[in-house]
Amino acid sequence: MHRLIVGFSLNFMNSKIKEIYGKDASELFSLFNLTQFHLAFWSTRTLPNVFALVFTNFSIGYWITFVYEDAKFCNNLKNTLKSKEKSNLTSYSKIKKAESIKRHDSKKLNLKFLTLITVCGVIFRSELVLLLGSIFLSEVFYFKSLNAFKTFKILLEAFFNALFVNVLVDSWFWNQKFFWPELKVVIFNVIENKSHLYGTLPFHSYFTNLLMRIAPLTYPISLLSLIAIKETRRFLVPFFCFVFIYSFLPHKEWRFVMYAIPMFNFTAAVFIAKLTTLKDDDEKFIKNLKLTTKFFIRLLSFILLALSISGSFISRLNYPGGNSLDKFNNIIKTDIKNGFQSEVKIHIDSFNAQTGVSLFLEEEKIIQYSKNEKLKFNKNFVENNFTHLLIEKDDKFDTNFKDFKLLEKVYGLESIRKKSIKTYWKDLKSLFIEKDQRMQKLLPFTVEIRAKSYILERRDFRQEE
């Protein structure tokens, strides 16, 4: 469901790109979105960042339209002023002032691109205030496309409306008075400066590492677009300012700046579209440049798509807890179908709870679930009448759980190792000769797995009926 919502927001953004920048840019934008593993993978997660991404995508779509309309208005203004007699300074001045007032009339301009980010920052992710501020300052003071006072007034109204709804809903859910979750986040990260407790990375990590990982093709191309194309510079500068300011926070994760991915895809698509539609005028160099660009973009996109698909399969191995609970639920359902009825109560340890176990997987009508972290030993589990355990194996496996027997092992990802050129070439040569493990041979790395999660059943469970 979440992936559909993200896809819908990207499709909206794509429709604006097609409308203003043409079919080539639109198709390239779609291609770049399809070849990025992180964008597709995390779109399925119920994270505030993902909900914020949806709002940001719609915001960018509206922003693209706003910039186009503003540029068209400026061109019309220039033409109007050129047509007047500059000798008549009074008439010229009056026209210029009147047209400027029209341009700055925020009621006539589409401010959805700013109000959406405002609402999103209040409800889902407070760091978006940095992006909002960057866009606001850019549009008001550099491009002079908005009236500062009128725009601020509209955004303030959007802020308080969103805050009222958010506090009303979350105060009821959390059973606390005047509870605003994002304020807690700001206090923890900014006021108390405790984000470093979750690990730190160098200041430059977003620019030199994380952005390159999440957008390996479009991030470097968007940098070229920033230098070469004035139109895309207007979009990219506020986003780079947002990432730069956010880099001061010691704890860094790529999901904190994931809103930049569609922007990189958009600006990279515009850059490539403009490059491949250059007028060659029979110049051999331009023709060769266009052909080479098209070839390498398609080649790199194919490689990234292949890596994205393989990454999707591999990433499933990162959730042994979820896979284990799903397997356990199926075992109990099969027992019930076969006529075996007994009270089922399962303990889930912290490792499994952190690796995929979710409320969405629970079958509350037939199974009782517990995640009490204080329970550690065999005696605790017997006293609390647990019939099954979902645990990570430890050194004293047999001693700690002597009243339980192993029911199932669930495997998960242990490591990924790059193959040497010699080994990879050997695997490729044997690909069509040997039928076993073709997928493993096709990949330029080795995926190692081992048993990560264990389903245990009390020894007397089957005799209780």
Phi, psi and omega in degrees: 000314180297321180296323178295320180294316177298317179299321179296319180292322177292324178294322176298314178299320180295324179296324177290323178295316179297319182297323188255322185254355174100172185294320182299314179296322179296315180294321178294320178300316178297318180298314180296321178296320183290334186266003182258115184297311186298321181296315180290318185293310184283347176294344179270355186269141179272062180255150175303327179299323182290318176297321178294325178299320179300311180299318182294322179298316176297320180299316179297320178302314178292326180294319178302315178296317180300314181296320179297313180295322180293319178296320179295320178297317180296320178296317178297322179296316179299316180296322179296316182291325179294329183283347181268158178286117181286347178290329178273082188297327181295313179296317180299315182294319180297316180297314182298317180294317181297317180291324178295322178296319178299317182295322184273000179286098186298337180290332182269345180261150183279107182260017181299328183294333177268321180294325178296317179293324178299309180299317181296320179295325180288318188269316190253304185221112185293336181295345180292348174297332178291318177292318178301314180297320180295316180292316181301310181296321179296311183289323184281312189262331180267306181274345178053038181271347182227152173276123187302312184294311182296319179295315180299321179298316180293319180291325178294321177295317178297321180300310184289326176296314179295320180296318180300311181296315182297312180295320179300312183289310184289329176296323178289315181294319183269357179056044177227149179281136176048054183265121178236101186305317183292336174293322176299320180296315180297317179298316182294313186278321188259305184291307181274344178053052183257006183298336181295343179296338180263012179105150182232157175225158179300159182305320187277001190302321180299315185284325186261346185226295191295316180294327179291329178287317186277338178222066188298334180261314188278335179297308178295326179291324179294331175294321175294321178297323178300321182280319192268330188242120182295321182300313183284337178300324180298328180275321188284321184304312178299325179290320177292326175296318178301312180295319180299312181294320181291340179294342178291339177287124186300319181277127185230134172222147184294333181294341178290337181238023184295342180294344181281341184300307179300327178294317177297319179297318180295309183291326176293319179297317178296318180299311181293319179299317179291323180293320183276357176244020176297144175285118185279333181049040179063018176276126184295323183297314181295318178299314180295322179297316180296316180295317180296317180299312179301317181297311184289326177296317179292319180297310181295323178295320178296317179297315180295323178296317178297317179292325179294317179295314179295322178297325179295319178293318182293320184297335177298333181285351179279359184235059180297328179298314179295317178296322181293316179294322178297318179294319179297315178303319179293325178297314181293320178298321177295320178300314180296320179296326181274003175097002180271114182243127177198153178293130183243126178224123186239139174260134180244122181281174187295325180300311181292325178296332181269352185238047170117346178293132184216154177299334180294339182269348186284139176250079190295336183289333184241347185224139172262133182245144177220140177234034181292111185285347180285339181279123185232326192245167183307316182300317180300317184288322179292315181299328181267011174059039175281133179266336182218156177230143174241103191224165171265137183292137175240182184293331182252046185304308184290326182286315184290338185228049186292336179272006181237152177240156181287128178257313181209150170250141177238129185267150179219177183288130176259308179196163174236125182237136178290140176275147174289159181302320180296315181294318182294319178297321178296318179295320179295322180293327182269002185301317183263357179266310180261133185274341185284140173051049181295322180297317179297323181287329181288330182282144180279014179215162180256130179259119180255132179236157174209167180296125183244325184234142183235131175260118180250148179233138179297139188299328182265010186297319186283347179261003186281338188297000000 
